[in-house]
Amino acid sequence: MRLGVDIGGTFTDLVMQDPATGRLFNEKVLTTPDDPSRGVLTGIASILHKTGTPPVAVDHVIHGTTLVANALIERKGVRTALITTKGFRDVLQIGREWRYDTYDLMIAAVEPLVPRHLRFEADERIGHDGRIVGPLDEAALAPVIAAIEAAGVEAVAVCLLHAFQNPAHERRIKAILTERLPGRTIAISSEVMPEIGEYERASTTVANAYVQPIFDRYIRRLAQGIREQGIARDLFLMQSDGGTVHQSTAAEFPIRLVQSGPAGGVQATALIGRLTDEPNILCFDMGGTTAKAALIEGHAPTRTTDFEVARIYRFKKGSGLPLKVPVIDMIEIGAGGGSIARINRMGLIQVGPDSASAVPGPACYGQGGADPTVTDADLVLGFLDADSFLGGEMRLDAAAARRAIAEKIAGPLGLDVVEAAWGIHETVNESMAQAASIHTLEKGLRPDDFVMAPIGGAGPVHACAVARKMGMRRVICPAGAGVASAFGFLAAPMAFEFVRASVTELAALDLDGLRAMRDALEAQGRDLLRGSGLDEAAFGTGFGCAMRYVGQGFPVELGVPDALLDAGDRNALLAAFEDAYRALYGRIEEGMAAEVVSWRVVVTGPYPDLRPTPAPEGTGGAEAARKGSRQVWDGTAGRFVEAPVYDRYRLVAGSEAPGPAIVEERESTLVVPSDARIRVDALGNLIVDLDAAAGGDAG
């Protein structure tokens, strides 16, 4: 058995696959915020018990966690110090000197993770070309080390000027600190992020050091708990770029896991696209806390190396901590099912950014929550059923949901409860559709050229309404959408990406040295994956670079075929860069020299042979899977309508039904609007054909 585990803000999701039959088993338990490993271990015990699976039968456990992101957002990492080049102590404070909101006179600056009194200087200097301009004064480090020890620092980040070109001084400082400060975590930028960009490099290195001790303790505790349950296997973790790594590698670079959960969802969506021959998909991931969107173009998720976490304002770039790590390009587009609704200063309904989380949760959870949430609104509107939530294992309190909405929204606005619930629902849908559309257009793409794949517990409830507002014509809802991120962990290959900075004009490239660097990094990657027990014959390697015109500040990423590098064809490399540049900006800069900023080597294992269980075959169509009906709100008609409710597990391939309709499975509920039509494909995906021309609201 292979087991994927994803910790979300509200629920911890588990998916287990039997490779012999392809059968999938799902489980969902409440997250335990005080110690997330408790929820994981509870979920593992539950899924093994329900399926009658002995622990020794589990061969692979792949995990994704929000621990790293939450530690940064909540500032719950360890006490961390920074050592940097003399004269550059305040780089974290100065940043890029950008204003993320030009017109906000009371703008708040991003507070560094390391306070100024814990930022120290080393007397050394390396030039932009890697030459040692001033030697490292090791004697001058003695008072720095003494101050770090006296301050009770648990982790030290080292980021020296131009260390990406020559790491000698950083490595020497690490060796000295390791000897003089045993037991402390030491992170150096030339290992964490060896790329140009001093501010981003320092921020990323500090963030890695800040979370590494707590992440290491968490992984050790979780691995021990899994072994005590009888699973005698190492733990593997999902990275933000969609690849998985062994727990030892993850513990060294935890910052690469900052987006691990959402990355799993995108990998699951990409797999669904390959199986259904849909190359262009918008992954719409709406969980308990947030909603995210990611574009999959030509069956491949778009990736980036620029990311922000812990933003002061969720949708304002520049208001968070910059991280230079490989990630799947995702954008947060809205709130989640547990996000709290309130009336803002303008007298309008606002949803989020804060969430009721798992504790106390939405008012309808009956755990003491008194604030109205998106889930409460969906329950009042009939989109969710109080008796069938989580397959009936968790009964919702509809009266508590109505009471919370009445007290906090409906009463103050002079609305009835249903009108207020619809206002919450529509506010969320409109903001998500707008944000996702802008994200798509910024990539030079059209939303109506994509189909939507909703995942997450709340995704299928809102997907059709959001897709219609974006002008999309089709929604593909995979089986187990509510636990898709955990499923995506099983679909992802083992992989690790290496980066080496080398700011060099194209005409001056040392091709022999470049080939040697590629081969060395490839060998290092193969060693990492070989230690995970994979067949080396199935390893693959990708090579690429970031290039720009000399004098520009933003590089363009492009792939570089091995044959091109081996042939030493600079003209072909320039042509590849210009093609990528033209695709992004619509033109090229005639007569300007180009330069390489960095090189990337990705070593990957094989994609797991993972195919969802086909939909059952049978007769009777959708009517045979009908388990009743209920009143659901139709926003277009402005009234409740009777909608049939279908049991997803009884829908057979080829089944069709008109909307309005509700399709329930244990982890999620799909809401089909009145002027749409639903059908079941051979793989059990629910295909919703929307009447895009109708526009307007979906109920």
N, C-alpha and C positions, 0 to 999 in steps of 0.2 A: 504494500500500500504506500501511496505518496500523499502527504498531508500538507496543505497550505493553510496558514493562519495569518489573519490580518486584524490588527487592533485599530478600531475607529474610535471617534470621540464618544459614541453612544453604545455601539455594539462591537463585539469581537466575533469575527466571522471565520468559519472553518469549512474547508472543502477537502474531501478525501477521495482519491481515485484508486480503483482497482485496475492496474495496467492489463491484467489478463482479460478482462471483459470490457474495459472502458467505462464501467459504471461509476457514477459520481454520487457521493453522499455529502449532504450539507448540514451545518449546525450553526446556530447563532445564539450567543449568550451576552448578557450585559457586560460592558467593560468595567473594570475595577480601577478607577483613576488613582487611588492611593498606592496601588501596586499592580500594574498591568499584567504581570506574570501570573497573578492569581486567576484572572479571567481566562488567560490562555490555557492554563493547566486544567481549569474547570471545564472549558470547552473540549479539550482533548479527551478528558475522562468521559465526558458525555457522549461524544461521537463514537468513541470506541465501544462504550456500553450499548448504545442504541443499535449499532450495526453488528454487535457480537464479534468484534475484531480483537484478537489478542494483541497486546502491545508489541510483542516480538515480530508481528507481521508488518509493522510500520518500518519501511526501509529508508524513507526520506522525509524530513520535516523542513519546510521552507517558510520563513517568517517575514512579515513586514510590520513595521511599528511606527507610531507617531511619537515615540519617546524623544527622539532627537529634536524634531520640530517643536514639540511642546516644551522641552527644556529651554530652548532659545526664546520662544514666545513668552513663557512665564518667568524667564530669568531664574531658572532653578538649576543651573549648572554649578560647577565647583568654583572656588576662589582661584582666579587665574591671573598670572602676570605676563607681561610682554617685554621682550628684549628686542630692541631695534637699533639701527645705526645712529650714531651720535648726530643729534640735530633733527631727528625725525620721530621724536617721542610722541608727537601729537597727530600723527597721520590718521589715526582712527577718529579723532575729533574733527579734524579739518575735512576729511572725506574728499569729495569732488567739488565741494562748494556750490552744489546745485540746490536750487529751491524747488522742491517737488510741488509746491503750490505758489505761483508767482504773486497772487493777490491776497494771500493770507498774512496779515500783518502780525498775527500772534503765532506764527508757525513754530512748531516744536521740532527741535533737532533730534536726530537719532542718537540715543545714548549708547556709547560703546560698552561692550561687555566687560572691558577692563578699565577701572577708574584710573585717573591720572597718577595717583601715588603708587600704583603698581605697574606703571610703565617705565622701563629702564632703558639706558643707552649703552651700547658697546662701542668702544673706540676702535673703529676699523673703517675701511672703505674699499669697495670693489667698483670698478668703472662699468659703464654701460656695455662695454664689449667683453666683460669678464676678467679684465686685467686687475691685479691687486694694486690699488693706488696707495692704500695705507694698510700696513699689517695689523692683525688683531692683537690688541694689548691684553694679554691674558691676565696680567697682574691687576688691571683695572676692573676685572670681573669680580674680584674678591668681595668688595663692599656690596656689589649688586646681589651676589649670592647670599650674603649675610642678611640683607634686607628682605629678600624673598623668603628665607627661612624664618625670620622673625615675624613675618606677616602671616604665617600659616598657610601659605599658598600650596594648593594641591596640584596645579598644572601650570606649565610654563610654555608659552608660544614664542618662537624665535622667527623674526622676519627681518632680514637685513636687505639693504638696498642692492638691487641687481643680483640677488642670490640665485635667481633662475638661470643666470648665465654662468655663475661659478659658485657652487654650494660649499666651498672649502671652509669658509669661516663659520657658516651655520653648523656644519658637521662637527667642527672642533668645539663650538660652544655646547652642542648637544652632548658630546663625550664628557666635557668638564662638568656639566650639570648632572649628568647621570651618575658620575662618580661622587660629586659633592652633595647631591640632594637625592639620595636613594629613595625609591618608592614614589617619586613624583612622576607625573606624566609630562613628557617633553615632546612637543610637536614643532617641527621646523618646516618653513614654507617650501623649501626645495623638495620636500617629500610629499607634502599635502597638496600643494598647488604650484608647480614650477612654471608659472606663466608671467608675462609682463602685466603690469598694473599693480602698483605697490599697495594702493588702498584696498583693492579687492583681494589681493594676495594676503595682506595682513588680516583682513576681516575673516577670511575663510580659515586661516591657520588658527586664529584665536578661537573661532567657533568650534573647530575640531578639538582643540585642547579643552575648551570649556565643558564639552559634553562627554569627552572620552572616558573619564573615570566612572561616571554614573552609568554610561552605556555598558562599559566592561563589566561592572558589577551586576547589572540587569541581565546581560547575556549569560554570565556564569550562573546566576541564580536560576534562570529559566532552563538552561541546559541541564543543571543538576536536578531540577524538578522533573524534567522529561525523563531523565535516566531513572529517577526513583519510581516513575510510573511504569518502568519496564521497557522503555524504548531506548535501546543501546546504540543510538546513532548520533552523529554530530549534527549540529544545527546549521542551516544555510539561511542567508538573508537576501532579500530583494533590495537592490540599489535603485537610486532615483533615475538611472538611465535605462532601467528595464532588464538588467542582467542580475544574476544571482552569484553570491560569493560565499565561501566558507566563513564560519563565525570568527575565526582568527583574523582574517583579512578585514572583515566588517568592524571588529573591535579596534583595529589600527586606524581606520579611516571612517569613523561613524558619520562624519558630515556628509558622506556620499549616500546616506540612507534618509536624508531629510524629507524626501518625497517618495519613500518606498511604497506606501500603501496605494496612493493614486497611480503610481507607475504600474502596479500589478493590474489595476483595472484597465489601463490602456493596452497592456499586453493581451488581456483577455479579449478586448474589443478587436484588436488587430487579428487575432486568431479567428474570431467570428467572421471578419471581413474576408479572410483567405478562404474559409470554408464555404461562404455564400457568394464568392466571386464579386464582392463589393469593395473596390479598391479605395474609395474615398468615403470615410466615415468620420462623423463628429462624435467623439466619445463624451457623453453627458453623464457625469458622475455626481449624483446628489445623495449624500449620506445624512448623518444625523447632525453634523455641525456646519459643513460647507457644501457648496456645489462647485464643481470644476469642469472645464471643457478642454479637450485636446483634439487636435486634428491628425487624422491618419490619411496620408496621401500616397497613393500607389502602394497600398498595403503596409507602409512603413510609418511609424509615428515620427513626427517632427521632433528634433532634439536641439538643445541649446546648452551653452556652458555658463550662461548668465541667469542668476536666480536671486530672488530676495525672500527673506523670511522675517517674521515679526514686524510687519509694517505697522506704523502708527495709524495710518489710514489704509484700509484693506485694498482699495483700488488705485492708490496713488504710488506710482513707481518712484523710487528714490526715498520713500519714507521708512524703509526697512534696512535690515543688515544685508549687504550684498555678499553673495557666495559664488565663487567661481568653481563650480563642479559640474560634471556631465549629468544632465537631467533631461527627461522627456519634457518637451515644451508644453506646459499646462498653464491655464489661467484660471484664477478663482473668479467665478462669475456670480456668486450669490450665496444665499443662506442654505441651511439644511433643514431636515425635518424637525430638529430640536431647537431651531433658532427662535428667539423670543420676539414677539410682536408688541409694539407699543405705539403711542401717539407722539410724534416729534414736535418740536417747537412751532412748526408751521401748521399744526393741527392735522397732519397727514399720517397715514399708517406707515410705519417703518418696521422692517423685519431684520433682526440681527444688528450688529455682528455677534453679539453674545448669544450663547447657547445654554439651554437647560441641561445639556450633557446627559450622562447616564444617571447621575444623581444630582437633584431629585428627578430630573427628566421632565417631559411635558406634563401638563396637569392631568391628562388622561391616563398616565401611567399609574396614578394612584399612590405615588411615593412622597407626597407632600408638596409637589410643585404647584405653585399658584399662578404662574405667568402663562399667558396663552402663547402657543407655538404654532408652527406650520402644521405639525401633526395633529394638533387639536382642531385646527380649521378643517383639515382634510377629513377628519372623523365627523365633524358636524355636517359637512357637505355630502356625506354618504360615500365618499371615495374609499374610505377604510371601514371595515366592519369590526365592531367591538369584540365580537365573539370568535373571530377567525384570525386575529393578529398573531403572528408567529405560529400559525397552524393551530390556534386555540390554546397554546401554552401560556400566553400572556393576555389576560382579558383587560380591555381598555374601559375606562370610566367615562362614558359619554356625557354624563351629567356634570362631571368635574370640568370637562372641556368647555361645555356651554357656559358654565358659571365663570370660568376664567375669562373667556371672550366677552361675556356680558359686562363684567366688572371693569375690565381694563380697556376695552375697545368700543363695544357697542353702546354702552351707557354714556360715556363721555362724548361720543360722536352723534348720539341721537339715532342710532341704527338698531334694527333688530339683529339678533345673534347671527342669523344666516347671512344677512347682508355684510356684517362685519367679517365673518369667516370667508366669504367670497372676496372681500377686499384684501384680506391677508394673502389668500391664494393667488389672486391676480397680481398683487404687488410683487410677489416673489417671481412669478412667471415672466412678467414684463421686464424686470431688471435682469433676469438671467438671459432672456432672448436678446435684449439689447447688448449686453456685454459679450455674449458669444458671437453675435453678428459682427460687432466691431473687431473682435479678435480675428475672425475669419477674413474680413476685408483688409485688415492691416497686413495680412500675409499675401495680399494680392489675389485672393480667392473669393468665390461666390458661395454663400451658404446653400443656395438651391442646387449646387453641384454635388452636395454631400447628402448622405442619409444619416439619420441619428440613431445611435445605439445607446439606450439608457441603462445605466447600472447604478448600484447603490440601493439602499432600502427605499429611498423616496424617489429615485429617478423615474421608474415607470409610471408613478402617479402623475407626474408633471410633464412627462416627455412630449406627449402629443400636443399639449397646449403650447409649449415652448417651441417645438418644431414648426407648428403652423405659423406662429408669429414671425419665425425666421424665413418663411416661404418654402420650407422643405416639404417634400411630397411623400416621404416614406420614413417609417420608424421600424427598426429591427430590435425586438426585445428578446435577448437570449434567455435560455433557461438558467435559473439560479442567478438572475441579475442582481439580487440583493447581496450576494456573496461573490460577485465577479472578481473583486481584487484578489481574494484568496485563490480563486480559480486561476487567475492570471499568473500567480506565483508558480503554479504547476506547469504553465505553458511557456515560461521564460527559460532561456538557455543560461548556463553558467557563462559569465563574461566579466572581463575587467579591462578598463581603459587606462592607458598611460599617456601622459602629456609631457612633452619636452619643448621648452621655449627656445627659439632661435631666430632672433630678429635679423634677417639677412636679405639683402637685395637678391632678386632671382639670378641676376648675372653673376653673383659672387658665391653661389651655393657650392659647398664642398660635397660633391655627389658621393664620393667614396666614403667620407665620414658619415653622411646621411644614411647610406645603405647599411653601414656598420651599426649605427644607432638603431635603425629599424630592426635589424636581426637580433640585437641584444635585448631590446624590449620584447620582441616576440618570444625569445627564449625565456625571459623572466615570466611572461604571461603563461606560457606553457607549463612552467614549473608550478605556478599557482593552481592551475586547473588540474594538473596531474595529481597534485596532492589531494584533490577532491574525489579521486577514484574514477575519473572519466577516461574513455578510450582516446588516446592522443591522435589516433588516425582520423578521428572525426572533428578535430579542432579546425577552426577557421580563423583567418586574420584579416582585419580591415585596416587600411592605412589612409590617412588624410592629413590635411593641413588647414591652417587659417591664414589667409592672404589679404593684403590690402595694397592700395597704391601708396607710395612713399609720401609721408606727410599727413595721411588720413589717420583717424583715431579708431575706427571700427572695422575689424576684419570680416571677411566672408569665409564661411566653412565650405570645403569641398573635398570630395574623395579623390584619392590618387591611386590608380591601378599600379600593381607591382611592376608590370611590364614597362610602364612609363618611367618609373624610377630606375629600374634596371638598365633601361636604354639611355638614361641621362638626357631625355628630350626636354630641354627647357622651354622650347616653343610650344610643345604640347601642353606643358604645365601652365604656361601663360594663357593658352587658348581655353583651357578648362576653367581657369580663374575668371577670364572675361565672360565666359558663358554664364557662370554662377553670378557674377556681378550684374550682368545685363538682365538676368531673370529677376534680380532683386530690385534694381534701380531703373531698369528700362533703357540704359545706355552704358557705354564704357568711356573711360577717360583717355582719349587719344594722346599718344606721345608721352604719357606718364610712366615712370618706372614702377614695377611691382616688387613687393617684398613679402617674404614669409615671416609670420609672427610666431607660429608654433606648429609642432607636428604631433599627430595622434596615432597611436597604435592600439587597436582593439583586438583582443584574443577571445574567441567565443567557443563554447562547446556546442554540441548538436542541439537543435530544438527537440524537446521531448515529443514523443509520438502520442499526442493527446488529441482525441476526437470525442466530442460529446456524444452521449448515447443517442441514437436516432429516435425520432418520435415514434410512438407505437402505431401500428397499423390496425385498422378496424373499420367498422361501419357505424352509421348513426350520426356521423359528423359532430358539429358543435353541440347539437341538442342533447346528445348522449352524455356530454360532459357538464350539462347545466345542473346546478345544484340549488337554484332558486332565483330570486330577484330581490332588488331593493330600490328604494328611492334615492336617486343621485341628482345633484344640482346641475342643471343645464344652463350655463352662463349665457348662451345665445338667446334661449327662450325666456330666461329670467324666472325659471320655476323648476320644481323637482319633477323628474320623469322616472318612469319605471324602467330599470335596466336589468337585463338578465345577468346572472353571476355564473361564471364558468370555473370549473376546477381544472387548473392547468395540467395536472398530472393525468387527467383522463382525456385530454384533447388528442386526437389522432392526426396523423399526417394528412393534409388535404382538407382539414376542417375549415369552414368559412362561416362568418357571421357578420351582420351589420351592427353598427353602433346605434345607440349607446350600449356599451357593454363593460363589464368588469371581469377581469381574469385574475384569479387569486392563486398564488402559490405561497409556500410557507414564509419566504423571506421578503416578498414584495407583492405589490398589486398593480396591475396595468389598467389604466383608465382610458377607454376608447370613446372618443366624442361621437355625437349623434350622426354626423354626416361623413363618417369614415367607415372603413371596412377592414376586418381582421381575417387573416388566414394563417395556417400553420404549415411551415415547410417541412421537408424531409428530416431536418435535424432538430425539429422541435422549436425552432425560433418562431416567435409571433411577429408576423409582418403586418403592420398597420399602414394601409394605403389612405393617405389624407387627401381631402379635396382642397388643395392649396388655394384654388381660385376663390373659395368661400371666404377665406381670411377670417378676421375677427377672433372671438374667444372660443376656446374649447372647454367643454364642461366635464 
